[in-house]
Amino acid sequence: MKYSSESMSLSSISRMLNTSVESISNRITRLSRQITYYHNYLKSEINLKEALTSDGFESFVKSQYFPNNIHLLGGKESQYLYFFNYVLLKRKGRKTKYQEERLRKLYKKVNFEKGALSNSFSEVIDEFFELAGTSDINISLYTDMKPEYKSVFRNHKLYSEYKDRISHKIIHSKQHRIVSDDTFTNDYLDRELRKDQANHRRETKCFSRNVCSCLDRINVYFFYHNYIKDYRVKNSIYRGISHAEVAGVPKGKIRKVLKEMFYKMIFLSLENIKSFGKRLWEKKIITPLKKRNEYIPHYAFM
């Protein structure tokens, strides 16, 4: 977990541990399944006392012809990541004639979900309302100006029930942001993910080749970020205090989980794992142009 979360590529980890890249990837996948359950367990201990922020982290898998948007839902004060998901997008921006022709040929082989960005953000709003239900104060959600965000928020099935206790605040995406700003968490999580995951750095050779493996690494990274990494590295007041503790997770529960998760195996059939977490567990998120289904060991469905 530590090596994967501190800017090392899978190849670097495999060379250091004298094993294959496939073995490292397999261990990360198995750890990601454990984390999916234990993150939901620890998150359920939170009685929400802070505003939330959401934004999309943009990256790509397999080729820059297949960009994606990874929605992040974080705590405004704690920078604790509550939820993330993934959606495949089409390439934007100016393109050469060769690139346009290449795109036409590639996109004929790929099914793009209609209204994908709105559907992805809808899962974020589902999580937001679930968290807001645990709170006894008014909760705000800060986002940028994407029109899909406002529409999905207002049209959610629980909006009318919660509208007196929640608010959606829109911040211009070009606004200068510092620690005290409302959307600092968006930039902070974006920066940390791009800095600490070699496969998300710009203009890198370490880009991801498989969507599920990419998301497993993100899952492991954010568990490390939430429950192990110090909330403020340079401030001695917060030394030894994690982002999760600032969000409201008891330290004793975190210690118990960090001991238990490496020897107690979690089974999908016995736990209530849903939404994006279940799709990732079952490897149902498709890599563009991949012809074969993802390999799933039998024990993953037990």
For each residue, the residues with C-beta under 8 A, 3 or more apart:
1: 4 5 31 220 223 224 228
2: 5 6 224
3: 6 8 12 13 16
4: 1 8 13 28 217 220 221 224
5: 1 2 196 220 221 224 225 229
6: 2 3 196
7: 195 196 197 198
8: 3 4 12 13 16 198
9: 12 13 198 199 206
10: 13 14 21 24 25 28
11: 14 15 21 206
12: 3 8 9 15 16 198
13: 3 4 8 9 10 16 17 24
14: 10 11 17 18 19 20 21 23 24
15: 11 12 18
16: 3 8 12 13
17: 13 14 24
18: 14 15
19: 14 23 24
20: 14 23 24
21: 10 11 14 24 25
22: 25 26
23: 14 19 20 26 27
24: 10 13 14 17 19 20 21 27 28
25: 10 21 22 28 29 213 216
26: 22 23 29 30
27: 23 24 30 31
28: 4 10 24 25 31 32 213 216 217 220
29: 25 26 32 33 212 213 216
30: 26 27 33 34
31: 1 27 28 34 35 216 220
32: 28 29 35 36 215 216 217 219 220 280
33: 29 30 36 37 266 268 281 300
34: 30 31 37 38 261 262 265 266
35: 31 32 38 39 219 220 223 261
36: 32 33 39 40 219 273 277 280 281
37: 33 34 40 41 266 271 273
38: 34 35 41 42 223 257 260 261 266
39: 35 36 42 43 219 223 226
40: 36 37 43 44 273 277
41: 37 38 44 45 257
42: 38 39 45 227 244 249 253 254 257
43: 39 40 46 82 249
44: 40 41
45: 41 42 248 249 250 253
46: 43 131 134 247 248 249
47: 134 135 136 248
48: 52 131 132 134 135 137 139 248
49: 135 137 248
50: 75 76 77 78 247
51: 75 76 77 139 140 141 142 182
52: 48 73 74 75 76 82 128 131 139 140 141 142
53: 73 74 75 76 141 142 143 182 183 185 186
54: 71 72 73 74 121 124 128 141 142 143 149 186
55: 71 72 143 144 183 186 190
56: 69 70 71 72 117 146
57: 69 70 71 72 189 190 193 194 200
58: 67 68 69 70
59: 67 68 70 200 208 214
60: 63 64 65 66 67 68 207 208
61: 66 68 207 208 209 210 211 214 287 288
62: 66 207 208 209 210 287 288 289
63: 60 66 106 288
64: 60 67 91
65: 60 91 99 102 103 106
66: 60 61 62 63 88 91 106 110 288
67: 58 59 60 64 89 90 91 92
68: 58 59 60 61 86 87 88 89 211
69: 56 57 58 86 87 89 117 120
70: 56 57 58 59 84 85 86 87 218
71: 54 55 56 57 83 84 85 87 120 121 123 124
72: 54 55 56 57 81 83 84 186 189 190
73: 52 53 54 81 82 83 84 124 127 128
74: 52 53 54 78 79 80 81 82 185 186 188 189
75: 50 51 52 53 78 79 80 82 185 243 246 247
76: 50 51 52 53 140 142 182 184 185
77: 50 51 246
78: 50 74 75 231 243 244 246 247
79: 74 75 185 188 189 231 243 246
80: 74 75 226 243 244 246 247
81: 72 73 74 84 189 222 225 226 243
82: 43 52 73 74 75 127 131
83: 71 72 73 123 124 127 276
84: 70 71 72 73 81 218 219 222 276
85: 70 71 120 123 124 275 276
86: 68 69 70 120 211 215 276 285
87: 68 69 70 71 113 116 117 119 120
88: 66 68 110 112 113 116 211 288
89: 67 68 69 92 112 116 117
90: 67 103 107 112
91: 64 65 66 67 95 103
92: 67 89
93:
94:
95: 91 99 100 103
96: 99 100
97: 100 101
98: 101 102
99: 65 95 96 102 103
100: 95 96 97 103 104
101: 97 98 104 105
102: 65 98 99 105 106
103: 65 90 91 95 99 100 106 107
104: 100 101 107 108
105: 101 102 108 109
106: 63 65 66 102 103 109 110 288 289
107: 90 103 104 110 112
108: 104 105
109: 105 106 289
110: 66 88 106 107 288 289
111:
112: 88 89 90 107 116
113: 87 88 116 119
114:
115: 118 119
116: 87 88 89 112 113 119 120
117: 56 69 87 89 120 121 146 148
118: 115 121 122 148 151 152
119: 87 113 115 116 122 123
120: 69 71 85 86 87 116 117 123 124
121: 54 71 117 118 124 125 148 149 152
122: 118 119 125 126 152 156
123: 71 83 85 119 120 126 127 275 276
124: 54 71 73 83 85 120 121 127 128
125: 121 122 128 129 152 153 156
126: 122 123 129 130 156 275
127: 73 82 83 123 124 130 131 275
128: 52 54 73 124 125 131 132 139 141 166
129: 125 126 132 133 156 158 162 166
130: 126 127 133 134
131: 46 48 52 82 127 128 134 135 139
132: 48 128 129 135 139 162 165 166
133: 129 130 162
134: 46 47 48 130 131
135: 47 48 49 131 132 139 165
136: 47
137: 48 49
138: 165 166 167
139: 48 51 52 128 131 132 135 165 166 167
140: 51 52 76 166 167 168 169
141: 51 52 53 54 128 153 166 167 168 169
142: 51 52 53 54 76 169 170 171 182 183 186
143: 53 54 55 146 149 168 169 170 171 183
144: 55 149 170 171 172 173 183 186
145: 149 170 171 172 173
146: 56 117 143 149 150
147: 150 151
148: 117 118 121 151 152
149: 54 121 143 144 145 146 152 153 168 170
150: 146 147 153 154 168 170
151: 118 147 148 154 155
152: 118 121 122 125 148 149 155 156
153: 125 141 149 150 156 159 168
154: 150 151 159 168
155: 151 152 159
156: 122 125 126 129 152 153 159
157:
158: 129 161 162
159: 153 154 155 156 162 163 166
160: 163
161: 158
162: 129 132 133 158 159 165 166
163: 159 160 166
164:
165: 132 135 138 139 162
166: 128 129 132 138 139 140 141 159 162 163
167: 138 139 140 141
168: 140 141 143 149 150 153 154
169: 140 141 142 143 182
170: 142 143 144 145 149 150
171: 142 143 144 145 175 181 182 183
172: 144 145 175
173: 144 145
174:
175: 171 172 181 183
176: 181
177: 181 183 184 186 187
178: 181 184
179: 184
180: 184
181: 171 175 176 177 178 184
182: 51 53 76 142 169 171
183: 53 55 142 143 144 171 175 177 186 187
184: 76 177 178 179 180 181 187 188
185: 53 74 75 76 79 188 189
186: 53 54 55 72 74 142 144 177 183 189 190
187: 177 183 184 190 191
188: 74 79 184 185 191 192
189: 57 72 74 79 81 185 186 192 193
190: 55 57 72 186 187 193 194
191: 187 188 194 195
192: 188 189 195 196 225
193: 57 189 190 196 197 200 218 221
194: 57 190 191 197 200 201 202
195: 7 191 192 201
196: 5 6 7 192 193 221
197: 7 193 194 200 201 217 218 221
198: 7 8 9 12 201 204 206
199: 9 204 206 207 208 214 217
200: 57 59 193 194 197 204 208
201: 194 195 197 198 204 206
202: 194
203:
204: 198 199 200 201 207
205:
206: 9 11 198 199 201
207: 60 61 62 199 204
208: 59 60 61 62 199 200 211 213 214 217
209: 61 62 213 287
210: 61 62 213 214 287 290 294
211: 61 68 86 88 208 214 215 285 286 287 288
212: 29 215 216 280 283 285 287 294
213: 25 28 29 208 209 210 216 217
214: 59 61 199 208 210 211 217 218
215: 32 86 211 212 218 219 280 285
216: 25 28 29 31 32 212 213 219 220 280
217: 4 28 32 197 199 208 213 214 220 221
218: 70 84 193 197 214 215 221 222
219: 32 35 36 39 84 215 216 222 223 280
220: 1 4 5 28 31 32 35 216 217 223 224
221: 4 5 193 196 197 217 218 224 225
222: 81 84 218 219 225 226
223: 1 35 38 39 219 220 226 227 228
224: 1 2 4 5 220 221 227 228 229
225: 5 81 192 221 222 228 229 243
226: 39 80 81 222 223 229 242 243 244
227: 42 223 224 242 243 244 249 254 257 258
228: 1 223 224 225 242 258
229: 5 224 225 226 233 242 243
230: 233 238 239 240 241 242
231: 78 79 238 241 242 243 245 246
232: 235 237 238
233: 229 230
234:
235: 232 238 239
236: 239
237: 232
238: 230 231 232 235 241 246
239: 230 235 236
240: 230
241: 230 231 238 245 246
242: 226 227 228 229 230 231 245 246 249 251 254
243: 75 78 79 80 81 225 226 227 229 231 246 247
244: 42 78 80 226 227 247 249 254
245: 231 241 242 248 249 250 251 254
246: 75 77 78 79 80 231 238 241 242 243
247: 46 50 75 78 80 243 244
248: 45 46 47 48 49 245
249: 42 43 45 46 227 242 244 245 253 254
250: 45 245 253 254
251: 242 245 254 255
252: 255 256
253: 42 45 249 250 256 257
254: 42 227 242 244 245 249 250 251 257 258
255: 251 252 258 259
256: 252 253 259 260
257: 38 41 42 227 253 254 260 261
258: 227 228 254 255 261
259: 255 256 262
260: 38 256 257 263 264
261: 34 35 38 257 258 264
262: 34 259
263: 260
264: 260 261
265: 34 299
266: 33 34 37 38 270 271
267: 270 271 299 302
268: 33 271 273 278 281 282 300 301 302
269: 301 302
270: 266 267
271: 37 266 267 268
272:
273: 36 37 40 268 277 278 281
274: 277 278
275: 85 123 126 127 278 279
276: 83 84 85 86 123 279 280
277: 36 40 273 274 280 281
278: 268 273 274 275 281 282
279: 275 276 282 284 285
280: 32 36 212 215 216 219 276 277 283 284 285
281: 33 36 268 273 277 278 300
282: 268 278 279 296 300 301
283: 212 280 294 295 296
284: 279 280
285: 86 211 212 215 279 280
286: 211 290
287: 61 62 209 210 211 212 290 294
288: 61 62 63 66 88 106 110 211
289: 62 106 109 110
290: 210 286 287
291:
292:
293:
294: 210 212 283 287
295: 283
296: 282 283 300 301
297: 300
298: 301 302
299: 265 267 302
300: 33 268 281 282 296 297
301: 268 269 282 296 298
302: 267 268 269 298 299
